[in-house]
Amino acid sequence: MAPEETTWKFGRKLSPKEIDAAVLHLSSADPRLGPVIKKVGRLHIRQGLQPFQALVEGIIFQQLAGSAAEAILGRFKGLYGDRFPTPAELAATEDVRLRETGLSRRKAEYLKDLAKRVAGGSLDLDSLVHKTDEEVISLLDEVRGIGRWTAQMFLIFPLGRLDVLPTGDLGIRAAVKRLYDLSELPTEEEVEALGSKWHPYCTVASLYLWRMGEMGGGP
């Protein structure tokens, strides 16, 4: 188990105490989610990505199945010796090399726009740790190809915010459909309404719903 330390090089980690408090609240507040939490067990949260890396991954993974995105990510990192590039390195990479990894023309453009903004200083990622959730989303939305979903992934992972519910995420919507035995995929508004009882721990609820989808089967 990780030490109960909430600060790190960028943003914050979710501490074991926070996760335990979230599990207690969610299990009590939502009888449907409680069995999912029990079945999944202790969360193993991927934390440690630096902000630029997290946004690069977010753009690559948009609208792709996990396996396809992982393959492209592997080839992308291969361009730089199996590591993430610096913003300056990515900004200087020829589009044709990025396209050879399997990236679409549009995603290659998005990555270059992000890299140029960060390398040039017009987007200060380190400052986002001090912003509210909506301020972070608004600032990141100015980057081509970064919308609300990618910004929310940024809030959850490198920033470690506790109360983020990505209502537009297909995996979340599918898990909510199964969790509540709905006949159709819920709208974003319906997910928000059903998830209102999860506050102030929507992030942890989301992590369990994603894990539920990966495991398959019912709660």
N, CA, C and O of each residue as an XYZ file, in Angstrom:
876
protein
N       0.843     -1.192      0.000
C       0.000      0.000      0.000
C       0.878      1.242      0.000
O       1.886      1.303      0.704
N       0.483      2.242     -0.804
C       1.278      3.461     -0.888
C       1.196      4.237      0.419
O       0.190      4.155      1.125
N       2.233      4.983      0.747
C       2.182      5.803      1.944
C       1.097      6.861      1.826
O       0.736      7.262      0.719
N       0.578      7.312      2.954
C      -0.511      8.278      2.934
C       0.040      9.678      2.714
O       0.017     10.529      3.603
N       0.526      9.881      1.522
C       1.121     11.158      1.133
C       0.341     11.672     -0.053
O       0.249     10.986     -1.071
N      -0.228     12.868      0.052
C      -1.111     13.354     -0.997
C      -0.428     14.273     -1.992
O      -0.982     14.521     -3.063
N       0.757     14.789     -1.678
C       1.427     15.666     -2.625
C       2.476     14.887     -3.405
O       3.043     13.918     -2.900
N       2.730     15.313     -4.634
C       3.731     14.671     -5.460
C       4.278     15.710     -6.413
O       3.995     16.899     -6.263
N       5.052     15.284     -7.386
C       5.713     16.259     -8.250
C       4.711     17.158     -8.942
O       4.970     18.348     -9.120
N       3.586     16.620     -9.330
C       2.547     17.439     -9.949
C       1.196     16.975     -9.442
O       0.891     15.782     -9.449
N       0.398     17.922     -9.006
C      -0.938     17.558     -8.560
C      -0.908     16.821     -7.246
O      -0.140     17.159     -6.345
N      -1.743     15.817     -7.141
C      -1.850     15.078     -5.890
C      -2.303     13.652     -6.160
O      -2.958     13.375     -7.165
N      -1.948     12.754     -5.253
C      -2.441     11.388     -5.316
C      -3.667     11.257     -4.418
O      -3.844     12.020     -3.468
N      -4.502     10.283     -4.734
C      -5.584      9.933     -3.820
C      -4.987      9.055     -2.736
O      -4.416      8.002     -3.023
N      -5.118      9.485     -1.501
C      -4.529      8.723     -0.409
C      -5.412      7.536     -0.052
O      -6.601      7.545     -0.372
N      -4.864      6.508      0.606
C      -5.687      5.386      1.062
C      -6.840      5.838      1.955
O      -7.932      5.274      1.884
N      -6.610      6.851      2.798
C      -7.689      7.342      3.654
C      -8.831      7.922      2.839
O     -10.001      7.700      3.151
N      -8.490      8.669      1.789
C      -9.529      9.252      0.935
C     -10.322      8.159      0.221
O     -11.549      8.224      0.141
N      -9.619      7.165     -0.293
C     -10.310      6.083     -1.001
C     -11.203      5.302     -0.042
O     -12.325      4.939     -0.396
N     -10.714      5.042      1.168
C     -11.536      4.331      2.153
C     -12.785      5.135      2.503
O     -13.873      4.573      2.622
N     -12.629      6.450      2.667
C     -13.781      7.300      2.966
C     -14.774      7.293      1.810
O     -15.987      7.278      2.021
N     -14.246      7.303      0.585
C     -15.104      7.284     -0.589
C     -15.876      5.975     -0.681
O     -17.073      5.972     -0.964
N     -15.189      4.868     -0.441
C     -15.838      3.547     -0.496
C     -16.957      3.453      0.533
O     -18.035      2.935      0.242
N     -16.699      3.953      1.727
C     -17.711      3.929      2.782
C     -18.929      4.754      2.377
O     -20.065      4.312      2.547
N     -18.697      5.933      1.850
C     -19.805      6.801      1.438
C     -20.585      6.188      0.277
O     -21.814      6.130      0.317
N     -19.881      5.733     -0.751
C     -20.544      5.208     -1.944
C     -21.347      3.950     -1.640
O     -22.457      3.779     -2.144
N     -20.785      3.072     -0.816
C     -21.486      1.830     -0.473
C     -22.761      2.110      0.303
O     -23.755      1.398      0.159
N     -22.727      3.152      1.126
C     -23.897      3.515      1.920
C     -24.918      4.294      1.091
O     -26.124      4.085      1.223
N     -24.429      5.190      0.241
C     -25.323      6.082     -0.501
C     -25.995      5.403     -1.685
O     -27.078      5.818     -2.098
N     -25.377      4.373     -2.235
C     -25.913      3.733     -3.445
C     -25.856      2.215     -3.305
O     -24.809      1.611     -3.537
N     -26.982      1.590     -2.923
C     -27.026      0.131     -2.760
C     -26.671     -0.628     -4.038
O     -26.240     -1.780     -3.974
N     -26.848      0.005     -5.190
C     -26.492     -0.648     -6.456
C     -24.971     -0.695     -6.643
O     -24.430     -1.670     -7.165
N     -24.302      0.354     -6.216
C     -22.858      0.437     -6.416
C     -22.091     -0.373     -5.374
O     -20.977     -0.826     -5.639
N     -22.676     -0.554     -4.199
C     -22.004     -1.293     -3.136
C     -21.499     -2.660     -3.558
O     -20.332     -2.970     -3.320
N     -22.346     -3.509     -4.189
C     -21.871     -4.828     -4.628
C     -20.749     -4.762     -5.658
O     -19.887     -5.640     -5.690
N     -20.752     -3.724     -6.504
C     -19.675     -3.550     -7.480
C     -18.366     -3.286     -6.757
O     -17.330     -3.861     -7.092
N     -18.421     -2.422     -5.774
C     -17.223     -2.096     -4.997
C     -16.686     -3.350     -4.311
O     -15.479     -3.590     -4.290
N     -17.587     -4.139     -3.755
C     -17.166     -5.367     -3.072
C     -16.539     -6.357     -4.052
O     -15.541     -7.002     -3.730
N     -17.117     -6.478     -5.243
C     -16.599     -7.417     -6.230
C     -15.237     -6.970     -6.765
O     -14.330     -7.788     -6.918
N     -15.093     -5.686     -7.046
C     -13.837     -5.158     -7.600
C     -12.731     -5.183     -6.557
O     -11.588     -5.524     -6.859
N     -13.080     -4.820     -5.326
C     -12.080     -4.784     -4.262
C     -11.259     -3.507     -4.310
O     -11.681     -2.503     -4.884
N     -10.096     -3.555     -3.710
C      -9.228     -2.381     -3.619
C      -8.825     -1.892     -5.000
O      -8.377     -2.670     -5.843
N      -8.989     -0.590     -5.221
C      -8.600     -0.004     -6.500
C      -7.088      0.080     -6.627
O      -6.379      0.367     -5.662
N      -6.614     -0.175     -7.829
C      -5.203      0.059     -8.144
C      -5.191      1.170     -9.188
O      -5.400      0.930    -10.377
N      -4.942      2.383     -8.718
C      -5.074      3.560     -9.565
C      -3.751      3.899    -10.215
O      -2.719      3.974     -9.548
N      -3.788      4.100    -11.511
C      -2.586      4.486    -12.230
C      -2.335      5.974    -12.005
O      -3.032      6.821    -12.562
N      -1.357      6.275    -11.202
C      -1.010      7.659    -10.934
C       0.491      7.836    -11.125
O       1.265      6.903    -10.911
N       0.887      9.004    -11.518
C       2.301      9.254    -11.707
C       2.633      9.884    -13.046
O       3.750     10.363    -13.245
N       1.660      9.892    -13.987
C       1.908     10.562    -15.253
C       2.088     12.054    -15.022
O       1.353     12.665    -14.245
N       3.054     12.629    -15.692
C       3.213     14.069    -15.658
C       2.163     14.706    -16.580
O       1.625     14.035    -17.460
N       1.874     15.985    -16.382
C       0.739     16.599    -17.073
C       0.806     16.533    -18.593
O      -0.198     16.239    -19.243
N       1.972     16.803    -19.169
C       2.078     16.763    -20.626
C       1.844     15.353    -21.143
O       1.146     15.158    -22.138
N       2.428     14.374    -20.467
C       2.234     12.981    -20.855
C       0.756     12.600    -20.801
O       0.248     11.930    -21.700
N       0.069     13.033    -19.738
C      -1.342     12.690    -19.571
C      -2.184     13.255    -20.706
O      -3.096     12.586    -21.191
N      -1.893     14.473    -21.131
C      -2.666     15.075    -22.218
C      -2.357     14.413    -23.557
O      -3.250     14.235    -24.385
N      -1.100     14.049    -23.768
C      -0.744     13.321    -24.993
C      -1.518     12.003    -25.052
O      -2.107     11.666    -26.079
N      -1.510     11.265    -23.946
C      -2.262     10.007    -23.908
C      -3.741     10.247    -24.129
O      -4.398      9.495    -24.849
N      -4.272     11.306    -23.504
C      -5.693     11.596    -23.649
C      -6.080     11.818    -25.098
O      -7.122     11.335    -25.543
N      -5.257     12.541    -25.839
C      -5.545     12.780    -27.260
C      -5.440     11.482    -28.056
O      -6.294     11.196    -28.895
N      -4.397     10.696    -27.795
C      -4.218      9.439    -28.529
C      -5.383      8.483    -28.292
O      -5.829      7.804    -29.217
N      -5.871      8.428    -27.065
C      -6.901      7.457    -26.706
C      -8.315      7.871    -27.096
O      -9.233      7.055    -27.013
N      -8.511      9.107    -27.515
C      -9.844      9.573    -27.874
C     -10.485      8.683    -28.941
O      -9.900      8.433    -29.995
N     -11.694      8.212    -28.645
C     -12.527      7.479    -29.610
C     -11.861      6.224    -30.169
O     -12.149      5.815    -31.294
N     -10.975      5.617    -29.387
C     -10.333      4.376    -29.808
C     -10.512      3.309    -28.747
O     -10.591      3.616    -27.557
N     -10.574      2.052    -29.174
C     -10.554      0.950    -28.224
C      -9.201      0.934    -27.521
O      -8.189      1.343    -28.091
N      -9.194      0.464    -26.291
C      -7.974      0.488    -25.496
C      -6.800     -0.194    -26.158
O      -5.687      0.330    -26.126
N      -7.022     -1.359    -26.763
C      -5.920     -2.110    -27.369
C      -5.330     -1.372    -28.564
O      -4.113     -1.355    -28.749
N      -6.194     -0.759    -29.378
C      -5.712     -0.009    -30.543
C      -4.928      1.213    -30.098
O      -3.881      1.528    -30.664
N      -5.439      1.904    -29.075
C      -4.753      3.097    -28.579
C      -3.411      2.742    -27.961
O      -2.433      3.466    -28.148
N      -3.353      1.634    -27.226
C      -2.092      1.207    -26.612
C      -1.044      0.902    -27.675
O       0.133      1.217    -27.504
N      -1.480      0.285    -28.776
C      -0.543     -0.036    -29.858
C       0.022      1.238    -30.485
O       1.221      1.331    -30.749
N      -0.851      2.214    -30.720
C      -0.393      3.480    -31.300
C       0.527      4.197    -30.320
O       1.551      4.755    -30.713
N       0.155      4.178    -29.038
C       0.990      4.825    -28.025
C       2.385      4.202    -27.988
O       3.384      4.911    -27.862
N       2.449      2.882    -28.098
C       3.741      2.208    -28.103
C       4.601      2.633    -29.278
O       5.796      2.882    -29.124
N       3.988      2.718    -30.461
C       4.740      3.145    -31.649
C       5.135      4.617    -31.544
O       6.213      5.013    -31.986
N       4.246      5.422    -30.952
C       4.537      6.843    -30.753
C       5.754      7.019    -29.858
O       6.667      7.775    -30.190
N       5.773      6.331    -28.733
C       6.925      6.432    -27.828
C       8.181      5.874    -28.482
O       9.292      6.309    -28.180
N       8.000      4.905    -29.383
C       9.139      4.333    -30.089
C       9.880      5.354    -30.933
O      11.070      5.189    -31.202
N       9.190      6.408    -31.356
C       9.849      7.462    -32.125
C      10.908      8.183    -31.298
O      11.814      8.815    -31.840
N      10.778      8.079    -29.981
C      11.658      8.832    -29.088
C      12.435      7.906    -28.146
O      12.751      8.274    -27.015
N      12.731      6.714    -28.629
C      13.506      5.782    -27.807
C      12.690      5.160    -26.700
O      13.189      4.939    -25.597
N      11.410      4.872    -26.998
C      10.500      4.233    -26.028
C      10.284      5.080    -24.777
O      10.268      4.569    -23.657
N      10.121      6.357    -24.989
C       9.790      7.273    -23.888
C       8.882      8.365    -24.440
O       8.718      8.508    -25.651
N       8.300      9.127    -23.527
C       7.520     10.281    -23.964
C       8.470     11.394    -24.403
O       9.506     11.609    -23.774
N       8.123     12.099    -25.474
C       8.960     13.221    -25.886
C       8.717     14.431    -24.993
O       7.695     14.514    -24.311
N       9.647     15.353    -25.000
C       9.405     16.655    -24.380
C       8.487     17.437    -25.314
O       8.362     17.083    -26.486
N       7.845     18.492    -24.819
C       7.021     19.313    -25.716
C       7.801     19.824    -26.923
O       7.282     19.829    -28.040
N       9.045     20.255    -26.707
C       9.847     20.770    -27.822
C      10.139     19.677    -28.848
O      10.099     19.932    -30.052
N      10.430     18.469    -28.383
C      10.711     17.356    -29.299
C       9.476     17.022    -30.130
O       9.576     16.802    -31.337
N       8.317     16.987    -29.484
C       7.093     16.668    -30.215
C       6.753     17.774    -31.207
O       6.331     17.494    -32.329
N       6.933     19.018    -30.805
C       6.640     20.136    -31.698
C       7.506     20.095    -32.944
O       7.088     20.550    -34.009
N       8.717     19.551    -32.817
C       9.654     19.511    -33.948
C       9.514     18.256    -34.800
O      10.184     18.136    -35.826
N       8.667     17.326    -34.401
C       8.513     16.066    -35.131
C       7.690     16.267    -36.397
O       6.636     16.902    -36.358
N       8.155     15.741    -37.498
C       7.428     15.871    -38.755
C       6.106     15.120    -38.681
O       6.024     14.036    -38.103
N       5.070     15.711    -39.276
C       3.747     15.108    -39.251
C       3.754     13.696    -39.837
O       3.056     12.813    -39.340
N       4.541     13.484    -40.891
C       4.554     12.181    -41.537
C       5.049     11.099    -40.593
O       4.581      9.963    -40.661
N       5.981     11.427    -39.720
C       6.474     10.443    -38.742
C       5.393     10.115    -37.726
O       5.256      8.963    -37.314
N       4.633     11.107    -37.322
C       3.542     10.859    -36.389
C       2.462      9.993    -37.054
O       1.900      9.100    -36.421
N       2.181     10.260    -38.320
C       1.166      9.485    -39.041
C       1.586      8.027    -39.183
O       0.736      7.138    -39.222
N       2.890      7.775    -39.260
C       3.376      6.398    -39.404
C       3.096      5.547    -38.166
O       3.130      4.319    -38.247
N       2.826      6.164    -37.046
C       2.503      5.409    -35.828
C       1.062      4.921    -35.819
O       0.686      4.113    -34.970
N       0.255      5.405    -36.757
C      -1.160      5.055    -36.784
C      -2.065      6.199    -36.372
O      -3.288      6.059    -36.376
N      -1.475      7.326    -36.016
C      -2.267      8.491    -35.658
C      -2.959      9.063    -36.891
O      -2.384      9.085    -37.979
N      -4.183      9.521    -36.716
C      -4.871     10.201    -37.809
C      -4.225     11.559    -38.042
O      -3.505     12.077    -37.189
N      -4.493     12.120    -39.207
C      -3.951     13.444    -39.511
C      -4.413     14.464    -38.471
O      -3.647     15.326    -38.041
N      -5.674     14.347    -38.081
C      -6.223     15.310    -37.128
C      -5.561     15.184    -35.758
O      -5.234     16.193    -35.134
N      -5.361     13.953    -35.285
C      -4.734     13.769    -33.976
C      -3.276     14.220    -33.995
O      -2.777     14.751    -33.002
N      -2.597     14.013    -35.111
C      -1.222     14.503    -35.224
C      -1.202     16.024    -35.096
O      -0.314     16.592    -34.460
N      -2.186     16.674    -35.705
C      -2.283     18.129    -35.605
C      -2.584     18.556    -34.168
O      -2.038     19.546    -33.682
N      -3.448     17.811    -33.499
C      -3.788     18.137    -32.117
C      -2.544     18.046    -31.216
O      -2.292     18.924    -30.391
N      -1.784     16.974    -31.394
C      -0.585     16.781    -30.571
C       0.432     17.888    -30.808
O       1.062     18.378    -29.871
N       0.587     18.275    -32.070
C       1.534     19.344    -32.381
C       1.062     20.673    -31.789
O       1.879     21.452    -31.298
N      -0.228     20.939    -31.828
C      -0.756     22.176    -31.259
C      -0.507     22.218    -29.752
O      -0.077     23.240    -29.217
N      -0.780     21.105    -29.071
C      -0.522     21.020    -27.641
C       0.956     21.255    -27.349
O       1.303     22.053    -26.479
N       1.821     20.560    -28.076
C       3.264     20.654    -27.829
C       3.773     22.079    -28.038
O       4.581     22.572    -27.251
N       3.306     22.737    -29.091
C       3.763     24.095    -29.375
C       3.307     25.070    -28.294
O       4.053     25.975    -27.920
N       2.088     24.891    -27.792
C       1.587     25.777    -26.737
C       2.400     25.609    -25.446
O       2.755     26.587    -24.788
N       2.689     24.341    -25.100
C       3.431     24.084    -23.863
C       4.877     24.539    -24.017
O       5.422     25.201    -23.135
N       5.499     24.181    -25.144
C       6.897     24.559    -25.363
C       7.060     26.077    -25.442
O       8.065     26.626    -24.990
N       6.067     26.747    -26.019
C       6.145     28.186    -26.180
C       5.735     28.973    -24.951
O       5.954     30.182    -24.879
N       5.137     28.286    -23.975
C       4.776     28.947    -22.729
C       3.385     29.541    -22.682
O       3.006     30.121    -21.664
N       2.601     29.416    -23.761
C       1.253     29.978    -23.725
C       0.305     29.119    -22.887
O      -0.742     29.595    -22.448
N       0.670     27.860    -22.666
C      -0.091     26.983    -21.774
C       0.841     26.514    -20.660
O       1.753     25.720    -20.892
N       0.603     27.008    -19.466
C       1.416     26.661    -18.296
C       0.723     25.542    -17.533
O      -0.168     25.796    -16.723
N       1.130     24.306    -17.792
C       0.460     23.164    -17.173
C       0.649     23.142    -15.662
O      -0.251     22.721    -14.936
N       1.795     23.584    -15.181
C       2.039     23.561    -13.742
C       1.059     24.445    -12.976
O       0.757     24.182    -11.812
N       0.565     25.493    -13.632
C      -0.349     26.412    -12.951
C      -1.735     25.809    -12.746
O      -2.510     26.303    -11.928
N      -2.054     24.742    -13.484
C      -3.399     24.180    -13.427
C      -3.707     23.540    -12.085
O      -4.873     23.393    -11.717
N      -2.666     23.157    -11.350
C      -2.880     22.528    -10.054
C      -3.595     23.470     -9.091
O      -4.226     23.025     -8.133
N      -3.494     24.772     -9.346
C      -4.091     25.767     -8.461
C      -5.464     26.237     -8.950
O      -6.083     27.095     -8.321
N      -5.941     25.685    -10.062
C      -7.212     26.106    -10.648
C      -8.359     25.209    -10.189
O      -8.140     24.074     -9.769
N      -9.575     25.726    -10.274
C     -10.755     24.911    -10.007
C     -10.964     23.943    -11.166
O     -10.360     24.102    -12.227
N     -11.814     22.946    -10.965
C     -12.089     21.973    -12.024
C     -12.562     22.672    -13.301
O     -12.056     22.388    -14.387
N     -13.517     23.570    -13.175
C     -14.059     24.221    -14.362
C     -13.044     25.155    -15.013
O     -13.047     25.313    -16.234
N     -12.184     25.769    -14.224
C     -11.126     26.603    -14.794
C     -10.151     25.759    -15.595
O      -9.715     26.167    -16.671
N      -9.803     24.574    -15.075
C      -8.911     23.664    -15.801
C      -9.542     23.254    -17.126
O      -8.889     23.281    -18.169
N     -10.815     22.875    -17.078
C     -11.514     22.445    -18.293
C     -11.556     23.573    -19.314
O     -11.333     23.345    -20.503
N     -11.838     24.778    -18.860
C     -11.915     25.928    -19.757
C     -10.569     26.234    -20.414
O     -10.516     26.505    -21.614
N      -9.487     26.193    -19.644
C      -8.156     26.481    -20.184
C      -7.702     25.412    -21.173
O      -7.133     25.727    -22.219
N      -7.954     24.150    -20.840
C      -7.535     23.071    -21.737
C      -8.383     23.027    -23.002
O      -7.925     22.567    -24.048
N      -9.609     23.501    -22.904
C     -10.511     23.494    -24.054
C     -10.002     24.405    -25.178
O     -10.446     24.292    -26.321
N      -9.077     25.301    -24.851
C      -8.514     26.188    -25.868
C      -7.541     25.454    -26.790
O      -7.243     25.933    -27.884
N      -7.045     24.294    -26.354
C      -6.122     23.505    -27.173
C      -6.919     22.697    -28.186
O      -7.933     22.091    -27.838
N      -6.479     22.685    -29.407
C      -7.178     21.918    -30.443
C      -7.227     20.439    -30.058
O      -6.211     19.852    -29.686
N      -8.406     19.852    -30.151
C      -8.539     18.428    -29.888
C      -8.737     18.064    -28.436
O      -8.947     16.893    -28.120
N      -8.675     19.045    -27.536
C      -8.927     18.750    -26.124
C     -10.290     19.308    -25.760
O     -10.496     20.521    -25.720
N     -11.210     18.403    -25.496
C     -12.550     18.792    -25.080
C     -12.775     18.445    -23.622
O     -11.827     18.234    -22.867
N     -14.017     18.389    -23.241
C     -14.356     18.174    -21.837
C     -13.878     16.815    -21.340
O     -13.385     16.708    -20.217
N     -14.019     15.758    -22.172
C     -13.634     14.412    -21.723
C     -12.140     14.348    -21.419
O     -11.745     13.863    -20.358
N     -11.313     14.828    -22.330
C      -9.865     14.784    -22.120
C      -9.483     15.619    -20.901
O      -8.620     15.225    -20.117
N     -10.125     16.765    -20.747
C      -9.848     17.607    -19.583
C     -10.258     16.911    -18.287
O      -9.581     17.048    -17.268
N     -11.354     16.171    -18.321
C     -11.782     15.435    -17.121
C     -10.815     14.302    -16.787
O     -10.564     14.031    -15.613
N     -10.268     13.637    -17.808
C      -9.262     12.613    -17.544
C      -8.028     13.244    -16.891
O      -7.378     12.635    -16.042
N      -7.726     14.465    -17.301
C      -6.607     15.201    -16.720
C      -6.884     15.521    -15.246
O      -5.995     15.423    -14.399
N      -8.124     15.903    -14.958
C      -8.500     16.182    -13.568
C      -8.395     14.935    -12.701
O      -7.955     15.011    -11.554
N      -8.795     13.796    -13.237
C      -8.819     12.559    -12.451
C      -7.411     12.032    -12.209
O      -7.074     11.677    -11.079
N      -6.582     11.974    -13.250
C      -5.316     11.264    -13.115
C      -4.148     12.139    -12.660
O      -3.715     11.977    -11.519
N      -3.608     13.053    -13.468
C      -2.488     13.800    -12.900
C      -2.881     14.726    -11.757
O      -2.071     14.976    -10.865
N      -4.132     15.249    -11.767
C      -4.511     16.175    -10.700
C      -5.127     15.486     -9.485
O      -5.131     16.058     -8.395
N      -5.645     14.276     -9.651
C      -6.180     13.546     -8.510
C      -7.376     14.205     -7.858
O      -7.528     14.135     -6.638
N      -8.239     14.853     -8.653
C      -9.428     15.480     -8.092
C     -10.452     14.406     -7.727
O     -10.608     13.419     -8.447
N     -11.137     14.601     -6.624
C     -11.985     13.548     -6.048
C     -13.408     13.487     -6.608
O     -14.064     12.450     -6.508
N     -13.885     14.571     -7.186
C     -15.318     14.629     -7.487
C     -15.587     14.908     -8.958
O     -16.309     15.845     -9.298
N     -15.001     14.086     -9.832
C     -15.167     14.249    -11.277
C     -15.996     13.095    -11.829
O     -15.673     11.928    -11.608
N     -17.066     13.429    -12.548
C     -17.922     12.418    -13.162
C     -17.985     12.686    -14.665
O     -18.689     13.601    -15.092
N     -17.260     11.902    -15.484
C     -17.261     12.107    -16.939
C     -18.531     11.530    -17.562
O     -18.535     10.400    -18.050
N     -19.593     12.308    -17.540
C     -20.906     11.806    -17.971
C     -20.948     11.445    -19.451
O     -21.800     10.663    -19.872
N     -20.035     12.007    -20.246
C     -20.030     11.690    -21.665
C     -19.200     10.478    -22.029
O     -19.173     10.075    -23.192
N     -18.522      9.889    -21.057
C     -17.672      8.727    -21.323
C     -18.536      7.505    -21.618
O     -19.425      7.165    -20.837
N     -18.273      6.845    -22.749
C     -19.104      5.716    -23.171
C     -19.020      4.567    -22.174
O     -20.020      3.901    -21.909
N     -17.824      4.329    -21.615
C     -17.675      3.256    -20.634
C     -18.490      3.511    -19.378
O     -19.084      2.587    -18.821
N     -18.521      4.759    -18.928
C     -19.323      5.127    -17.763
C     -20.800      4.947    -18.061
O     -21.536      4.384    -17.251
N     -21.233      5.417    -19.208
C     -22.654      5.310    -19.566
C     -23.088      3.852    -19.694
O     -24.182      3.486    -19.264
N     -22.221      3.013    -20.290
C     -22.549      1.595    -20.429
C     -22.624      0.908    -19.068
O     -23.492      0.067    -18.833
N     -21.701      1.278    -18.171
C     -21.718      0.685    -16.834
C     -22.947      1.124    -16.062
O     -23.540      0.318    -15.345
N     -23.341      2.368    -16.189
C     -24.548      2.861    -15.514
C     -25.783      2.154    -16.052
O     -26.688      1.814    -15.290
N     -25.825      1.930    -17.363
C     -26.944      1.193    -17.965
C     -27.086     -0.185    -17.332
O     -28.189     -0.598    -16.977
N     -25.972     -0.894    -17.192
C     -26.006     -2.230    -16.608
C     -26.294     -2.177    -15.112
O     -27.031     -3.010    -14.583
N     -25.709     -1.198    -14.439
C     -25.868     -1.096    -12.989
C     -27.323     -0.877    -12.596
O     -27.800     -1.432    -11.606
N     -28.025     -0.060    -13.383
C     -29.409      0.274    -13.041
C     -30.434     -0.447    -13.906
O     -31.617     -0.107    -13.886
N     -29.979     -1.453    -14.675
C     -30.880     -2.249    -15.512
C     -31.721     -1.378    -16.436
O     -32.929     -1.583    -16.556
N     -31.094     -0.417    -17.083
C     -31.802      0.477    -17.987
C     -31.975     -0.186    -19.351
O     -31.157     -1.013    -19.754
N     -33.026      0.175    -20.047
C     -33.290     -0.428    -21.357
C     -32.417      0.189    -22.444
O     -32.144     -0.451    -23.460
N     -31.981      1.421    -22.237
C     -31.159      2.106    -23.228
C     -29.977      2.777    -22.547
O     -29.962      2.976    -21.332
N     -28.991      3.119    -23.358
C     -27.831      3.834    -22.838
C     -28.299      5.177    -22.278
O     -28.989      5.916    -22.981
N     -27.952      5.511    -21.056
C     -28.426      6.766    -20.477
C     -27.770      7.976    -21.127
O     -26.645      7.905    -21.622
N     -28.493      9.078    -21.114
C     -27.925     10.329    -21.597
C     -26.962     10.873    -20.544
O     -26.911     10.374    -19.420
N     -26.203     11.895    -20.917
C     -25.303     12.516    -19.952
C     -26.082     13.095    -18.776
O     -25.637     13.023    -17.630
N     -27.251     13.670    -19.070
C     -28.081     14.240    -18.008
C     -28.578     13.155    -17.060
O     -28.651     13.369    -15.850
N     -28.918     12.000    -17.607
C     -29.379     10.892    -16.759
C     -28.253     10.348    -15.890
O     -28.473     10.006    -14.729
N     -27.041     10.267    -16.452
C     -25.899      9.823    -15.657
C     -25.638     10.797    -14.519
O     -25.377     10.391    -13.387
N     -25.713     12.087    -14.829
C     -25.512     13.114    -13.801
C     -26.551     12.988    -12.695
O     -26.221     13.116    -11.516
N     -27.810     12.735    -13.068
C     -28.871     12.616    -12.070
C     -28.692     11.357    -11.218
O     -28.816     11.414     -9.994
N     -28.402     10.227    -11.855
C     -28.217      8.987    -11.111
C     -26.976      9.053    -10.227
O     -26.934      8.453     -9.153
N     -25.959      9.795    -10.694
C     -24.715      9.896     -9.946
C     -24.699     10.999     -8.912
O     -23.680     11.211     -8.254
N     -25.812     11.710     -8.753
C     -25.828     12.825     -7.806
C     -25.546     12.363     -6.383
O     -25.011     13.120     -5.574
N     -25.906     11.120     -6.079
C     -25.685     10.586     -4.730
C     -24.221     10.234     -4.477
O     -23.835      9.968     -3.339
N     -23.405     10.230     -5.531
C     -21.990      9.853     -5.374
C     -21.110     11.014     -4.902
O     -19.998     10.795     -4.423
N     -21.603     12.236     -5.035
C     -20.820     13.384     -4.565
C     -20.530     13.243     -3.073
O     -21.404     12.777     -2.343
N     -19.360     13.618     -2.587
C     -18.250     14.303     -3.272
C     -17.143     13.347     -3.733
O     -15.968     13.713     -3.752
N     -17.531     12.118     -4.106
C     -16.532     11.113     -4.492
C     -16.833     10.520     -5.868
O     -16.683      9.316     -6.076
N     -17.257     11.368     -6.804
C     -17.609     10.867     -8.139
C     -16.419     10.242     -8.863
O     -16.594      9.322     -9.662
N     -15.226     10.728     -8.593
C     -14.042     10.141     -9.225
C     -13.905      8.674     -8.859
O     -13.679      7.834     -9.730
N     -14.037      8.359     -7.587
C     -13.888      6.976     -7.136
C     -15.019      6.119     -7.692
O     -14.788      4.973     -8.080
N     -16.239      6.656     -7.738
C     -17.352      5.935     -8.354
C     -17.042      5.639     -9.821
O     -17.300      4.535    -10.301
N     -16.495      6.616    -10.526
C     -16.151      6.432    -11.936
C     -15.103      5.339    -12.115
O     -15.200      4.520    -13.029
N     -14.107      5.332    -11.242
C     -13.063      4.314    -11.331
C     -13.640      2.915    -11.133
O     -13.232      1.974    -11.814
N     -14.578      2.776    -10.213
C     -15.207      1.470    -10.014
C     -16.082      1.084    -11.199
O     -16.137     -0.088    -11.570
N     -16.765      2.053    -11.795
C     -17.597      1.749    -12.958
C     -16.738      1.317    -14.144
O     -17.101      0.383    -14.860
N     -15.614      1.980    -14.358
C     -14.705      1.547    -15.433
C     -14.204      0.133    -15.176
O     -14.148     -0.694    -16.085
N     -13.844     -0.129    -13.933
C     -13.331     -1.467    -13.593
C     -14.427     -2.511    -13.769
O     -14.153     -3.630    -14.203
N     -15.654     -2.159    -13.439
C     -16.790     -3.052    -13.638
C     -16.926     -3.422    -15.121
O     -17.163     -4.579    -15.468
N     -16.770     -2.412    -15.986
C     -16.844     -2.676    -17.411
C     -15.735     -3.574    -17.908
O     -15.963     -4.419    -18.774
N     -14.529     -3.403    -17.370
C     -13.392     -4.235    -17.783
C     -13.589     -5.696    -17.341
O     -13.189     -6.623    -18.044
N     -14.207     -5.885    -16.172
C     -14.385     -7.239    -15.644
C     -15.507     -7.985    -16.327
O     -15.506     -9.215    -16.376
N     -16.495     -7.223    -16.871
C     -17.624     -7.864    -17.501
C     -18.561     -8.484    -16.488
O     -18.290     -8.475    -15.287
N     -19.656     -9.021    -16.975
C     -20.626     -9.632    -16.067
C     -21.379     -8.600    -15.278
O     -21.227     -7.401    -15.514
N     -22.180     -9.037    -14.357
C     -22.964     -8.133    -13.527
C     -22.264     -7.790    -12.261
O     -21.172     -8.290    -11.994
N     -22.892     -6.914    -11.443
C     -22.316     -6.562    -10.157
C     -22.111     -7.763     -9.259
O     -21.629     -7.619     -8.135
